[in-house]
Amino acid sequence: MEHSKKVKLGVGPEVEIEDLPEPPSMKFRELIRVIGPSAIVLGVSIGSGEWLIGPSNVLLYGPGILWIATVSILLQTVLNLEMVRYTMYSGEPIFNGMLRLYPGKWFWGPFLTVLSILERAWPAWAFAAATAATAAFIGKIPGTSESTLVLIVGIILTFIVIGIVSFGSTIERTLEIAQWVMIFIIIISLIIVNILVAPANKAIEDFIGFFNFGYLPAGASAILLGALAGYAGAGGLNNTTVTNYYRDKGLGMGAKVGAIPALVGGKKITVSSVGKVFYPTEENLKRWKNWRKIALIDIIGIFTIGAFLGMYLPTLLAIALIPIGTKLPTWGVAAYQGNTLASIFGPAGWALALLIGFWILFSTQLGSTDMIVRTLVDLFWQASEKIRNWAKGEIKKVYYSVLTFIAIWTIIAFVLSYVFNIVPLAWILLVANISNIVLGVAGLATIYMNTRWLPKEIRPSIWINLLLFIGVIFWFTFAILAIGVTFFGLKI
């Protein structure tokens, strides 16, 4: 195709038309090289939803409540596949595509920026990880009297996160390697511990709970249930940012757009402010089918299966160690299983529980920090020519400027938590419920964009759009309930 040919998408700038790149072969070695964006999402998702919110719900209401996780994970799978459909066609992350929706970037830019900050620009996971690290240092679950020490440890963890995303060739590759290592450590550790302590009847009871559809215990907290719906699987920006990683990984038309390089060791890479699309020629459609197979393997093979495993193992461990009906401590929630494991295995059990909790929550903070920064940078990069001119074409200048701002804000948020005595679990319940709004908005936008802007040969079927719409209703319902309970005294 001629590079001079262009097409209009929505109300945004025109995009160039080029041929869809040749996908890698379907051989195992080639697939291992290209899949990986979902590993980053999974590494982030096995965090507050699985280690904290899942067990909190199960211990209060029983494993039967896990059907909410099942529905959310399956609907998020559909959402992820459909968002990357847009990205592999256009080379644009889903939020950048939303800048093309009516009335334009001057509405959607600020709206998506505020929504992203509300959902992800908080030190919730570093705060929770800091409680685990502090517990290891003081030998007990920290409380309000140790809040100063938790504050200091949390700030240190924040700087460690910044250091990790500053090295490598591209930030996507750095995070992919880090999250693969963390996922391996977390999953293997949880499997070993569950084999040692979880009886067979508990394993079966927990498994059956994922299919107990419709169970809602009387007097259940809408905030806690909404958090489970929002953060089972991935949640919010965890889902939408998979499209940014597809662009940076060079999947589909993402290979024509560029990637965000790391600060140290990253080469100068030019990132287009808009995407590129392809005509549905016979050859391009043949390539498209293979790109979609790669997306299916990446998302279902890594994210979906991993998300179920990531929810099952921590909740099984919780009901194996702690009686149903227990309300977890608000301060020591990251280390809540340590005392029970210590009674079984002694100091080794205590250390193992803290290590698992720390790794899970630290990996979540690592990915979450990049996700909020990456989302804002991509939005700014497409929306503002002034920012592109200031950076002289180097997007990593914008990335690390925004990262510096987020780091400063994180420290301020830690201090505010200390001053106003905001406990770790409260932070996480807040952002988890906001993620339901993000998922609902992303779902509606994806339905519209894929149906109106994509060539008819690669558009989703009506059944796929129906599933997405069900997801929109599901997430918005929990968001509305949480808002009603929090601000209007709604009783459910």
N, C-alpha and C positions, 0 to 999 in steps of 0.2 A: 504494500500500500504506500501511497505517496505521503510523505511527512506533512505536506502542506494542507492536506485535507483535514477538516475539523468537523466536530459535531457539537450540538448544544445539549447540555444536561441541565434541566431546571432553569433557575434564574441566574446561575453562576456563569463564569467565563467559559468559552468554548474549549474543548479538549482535542488534542491531535488524535489521528487514527493511524495505528500501526498494526502489523501482524502480531498475533498472540505468540509469545515465545514458545519454543519447543519444550515440552515438559520432560523431566528426567524419566528414565525407564522405570518400570515397576519392580525391578529387582530389589531385593532386601537392602543391599549396600547403598543403592541410590536413594531409596526411601528414607533410610536412617539419616542420610545427609540433609534431606529437605524438610522432613517433619520436625516439629519442635516448638512452634508457637503455642500449641496447646499445653506443652509441658510447663511453659512459663505461667500460663493461666492456672494450671492444676497446682503448681507449687504455691501460688498465692491462695488458691481456693481451699487447700487443706490447711486452714488456719482458723480464723475466728468462727466460721460457720461450723466446721467439723470438730475442732478441739474444744470450743467453748459453747456455742449456741446449740449445736446438736445435743451434746450431753446435758446441757441445762434443761432443754425441753424434755428429753427422755427421762431424766431423773425425777422431774416434777409430774409428768403426765403418762409415763410408760412408753415403750417402744412403738406402740400403735400410732403415735403422732408422726412417725417417720414417713408416712405416705405423702406428707407435704413436701419432703425432700425429694421423693421419687418424682412427683409431678414437676417440681421446679427444675430438677436436673434434666429431665427429658425435654421439657419446653426450652430450656437454655441450649440444649443440643441443637434443636431446630433453629433457634435464633442465631447461634453461632454459625451454622452452616449457611444460613441465608444472608447474614451480614458479610461473610467472606465471599459469597457469590457476587455481591456488589463490588467488593475490593478486587477480586481476581479479574473482573470485567473492566474496571475503571482505573485500578492502581491507587484508589483513594481510600483511606480509612473511613469507616461509616459516619463518624461525626463530621468529617470534612465534606462528605456527600450531603449531609444534612444542611450545611451552609448554602446549598443550592436550592433548598426548599423555599417556597414563598413564605414571608416577604423578602427573604434574602439574608446575607451574612450579618447585617447590622442588627437584626433581631436574634438570629440563631447563635451568632458568635457569643454575645454576652449571656444569653440564656444557658447555653451549654457550658460556658466557663463557670458560671455560678453553680449550676447543678453539679459539675465535676468537683468543684471545691467543697461543696456541702457534703458530698458523698465520700470523698477520698483524701482530702487535705487535712487529715487529723492523725495524731500519733497513736491511734488506738492500739495498733498491734505492737509497736515498739513499747508502749506503756505496759501492755500485758506481758510481753516478753521480758521486760525489765523486772516484773514481779517474780518471774521464774528465776532469773539470774540473781536477784536479791535474796530469794529464798535459799538458793544454794550457798550464798555467802554467809547468811545469818543463821542458817540451820532450822528455819521455821517459815511458815507462810507469813508474809509481811502483812501488816495492818496499817492503820492510820499513823501510828507512832514511827513507822519506817518510811513514810511517804517521801521524806527528803532524800533518802538513799535511793529510792525507786526513781525519783526525778533525775538524779545524777546519772544513774545507770542508763536510763532512757535516752538522755542527751548523748551519752557516749555511743550507744547503739545507732543513733541517728547519723553520727559522723562515720561510723563503720559502713553504713549503707551507702553513703555518698562516695566513700572510697571504692567500694566494689563496682559501682556503675561508672567509675571514671577510667577503667582500664579495659583493654581489649581492642578488637578491630571495629566492631559495631556494638552498640549497647544491647541490641537484641541477642547477639551471639554470646556476650558476657553473661546476660541473665539466663539464657538457655542452659549454659554449662553449669552455672551456680544452682539453678533449680533442679536440673537432673540429679545432681549430687544430693541435694537436700531431699528430693522425693525418694530417692533410694534409701537414704538413712531413715527417713520417717516411716515409710511403708514397712521396711524390714524390721525395724524396732517394734512397731505396733503388732506385727504378725507374731513375733517371738513372744512378746509379753502376753498377748491374748492366748497363745497356745499354752502358756504356763499357768494362767490364772482363770481363764474363762471356761466354765463347764459347758458341755454340749447343749444342755437345755436352754441356757442363756443365749448361746450362739443361734439356735433355731428361733427363739423368741424374738431376738433383735432382727433377724432376717425377715421373719413374717411381718414385722411392724412396717416394713417398706411397702406392703401391699394391703394394708388395712384402710382402704380408701374411705374417706368421709368421717373418720373418727375425730370428734372434737369434744374433749372433756369439759364438763361444766365448770365455769369460773376460770377458764384458761385465759392467760394474758394475751391480748391482741398484739402487744409490743413484742413479746417473746415469740409468738407464732409467726408474726410478720418478719421478724429477724430470720427465722428458719426458712421462710419462703424466699427471702431476699438473698441469703448467703449460703444456702445449700447449693452445691455445685460451685459456681463462681460468684456471680452477683454483680450487677451494675457495671462499673468501669472494668471489672475483671473480664466481663464478656466483650464489651465494645472494643477494648484495646487489643483483642486478638487480631482485629483487622489491621491495626497499626503494625503488629509484628508480622503479619502476612506481607504487608508492603515492604518492610525492612528485610524480610527473608527472601524477597524477590519471587514470590509465588504468583503465577499468572501474570497479569499486566503490571504487578508490583515491580517486576524486574526492569521496567522501563522508566521508573520514577525516581529511585534512589533510596538511601537509608540514612539514619542518624548515626554518625560515627562516635566512638568513645573519645574522651578528652585525651587520654594517654594511649598511644599506640594506634589510634584511629586515623586513617588517611582522610584527606580532604575529599568529600563526596558531595556532589551537587544533587540537591533534592528539588524536584519540580514542585512549584506551588500548586499545580493542578495535576490531575491524572492523565492517563491515555487509555483509549479504548480500541476495540478491534471490530472489524466487520464480520458478520457471521458467514464467512466463506466455508466451503466444504473442508478445506484444510484446517482452518481455525476451529471449526466445530469439532473436528476429530481431536485436535489438541485439547480443546476445552473439556471433553469427556474425561481425558486422563488427568487434567488438573483437578476436576471435581472428585475423581477417585482418590487423589492425594489428600484433598480436604476431608473426605469421609474417613480415611484411615487416621489422619491426624486428630480430628475432633472426636470421632466415636471411639477410636482405638486408644487414645490417650486421655482426653478430657472426660468423656462419659463414663467409661469403665473406671478410670481413676477416681472420679468424683463419688461414685457409689462406694468404692472400696474405702475412700478417704472418710466417708461419713459412717460406714459400717464399723470399721475397726475402733475408732474412738468411742462411739456410743456403746459398743459391746464391752469395751474395757470399763466404761463407766458403770453399766448395770451389773457387771461381774464383781466390782469392788465396792459399790456404794448402794445402799438400799433405795428402792423407788420411793419417791416422796421427799427426798432430800433436796433442799434449796442450796445451791452452791454459794460459797462466799463471794461477795462482790469485789473484795480486794485481792484475795489469793486465788482467783479463779484459774489462773494459768498453771497453778501448782496443786490443784485440788486433789489429784489422785496420788500425790507423793506420800501422804501420811499412811494411806492404806497399803501401798506397795512397800513402804518401810516396815510395816508390821509383818509383812510376809517375807521379804527378802533382806530386811535390815537396811543399813546405809546404802547398799547397792541399789535397792528398790527405790529409795528416795532420790538418789542421783539419776537413775534412769528416767523416772517420771519427769524430773526437772529438765533433763536433756531433751527429751521428746517434746515437751511443751515449749521449751525455748526455741528449738529448731523450727517447729511448726509456725510459731508466731513471728519469729525473726524473718523467715522466708516470705511470710505474708507482707511484712513491712517493707522488705526489699522490693518485691514486685509492685506493691501499692505505690511506693514512692516514685518508681519509674512510670507507672501508669498515669498518675495525675500529671506529672511533668510532661510526659510524652503527649498526652491528650491536649494539654494547653499549648504546647509548642506547635503541634500540627495545626491546631485551630488558628493560632496567631500567624503561622507561616503562610497559610492560604489566604487569610482574611486581610492581612496588612502588607502592602507594598513597602511602607516605611520601615517595617521591621526587617524585611528581606534586604532592603538597601543598607540598613545599619549593619547587618551581619555580613554584608558583602558576599552573599551566597553561601555562607557557612552556617548551616542550621545548628551545628553543635554549639555555636556561640549563644544562640537563643536557648538551647536546651540547658546549658550549665548556668545561664543567668536565671532561668526559671527555677532550676534546682536549688540555687543559692537562696532564692526567695522562699521556697518551700522549706528549706532547712531552717531558716530564721523563724518562719512561722511555726514550725514544729516545736522549736525551743520555747517560743512564746506560749504555745498551746500547753506544753508541759507545765510551765509556770502557772498558767491559769488553772490547770487541773489541781496544782498544789494549793493555790490560794483559795479556790472554791471547793476543794475536797471532792472533785469529780472522780469517781472510781473507774477502773479500767473497763468493767463490764458495761457501764452506762454509756461510755464512748461507743463501744462496739454495737450495742443495741440501736443507738441513734443512727449510725451510718448504714447499718444493715437494712433498716426500714426505708431510708432514703434510696437505697439501691433498687427497691421495688419500683420507684418512680422512674429511675433511669432505664430499667428494663422495659417498662411499659412504653415510654417515649421511643426508645430504640426500636421496639417491635413495630409500632405504628409506622415510623419513618421507613423501616426496611420494607414493609409491605408495599407502601406507596412507591418507593424508589425502584424496587425490583420489578414492579408491575408496569410502571409508566416509562422508565428510562432504558431498561435493558431490551435488546432485540428479542423478538417473540420466540426465537429458537432456543434461548437460554433462560427464559423467564421461569419462575417457579409455578407449579401446578396450583389449582384452586384449593386442593387439599392441604398443601403446604401453607398457603396463606391462611386457611381456616385454623390450622394448628397454631400459627403465630398469633392470630387474633384471640384464640382461647388463652394463650399466654399473656397477652395484654390485659385481658379481663382478670385473670388470676393474680397478676402482680399489682394491678391498680386496686383490686379489691382489698388486698392486705394493706396497701399504702393508705387507702381511705379509712379503713378501720383503725389503723395506728394513729392517724391524724385526729379522727373523731374521739378516740380514747384520751389522747394526750391534751388536746386543746378544747374539747367540747364536752368532756365528761361522759362520752358514749359508754353504755353498758352492753356487753355481749354475753 
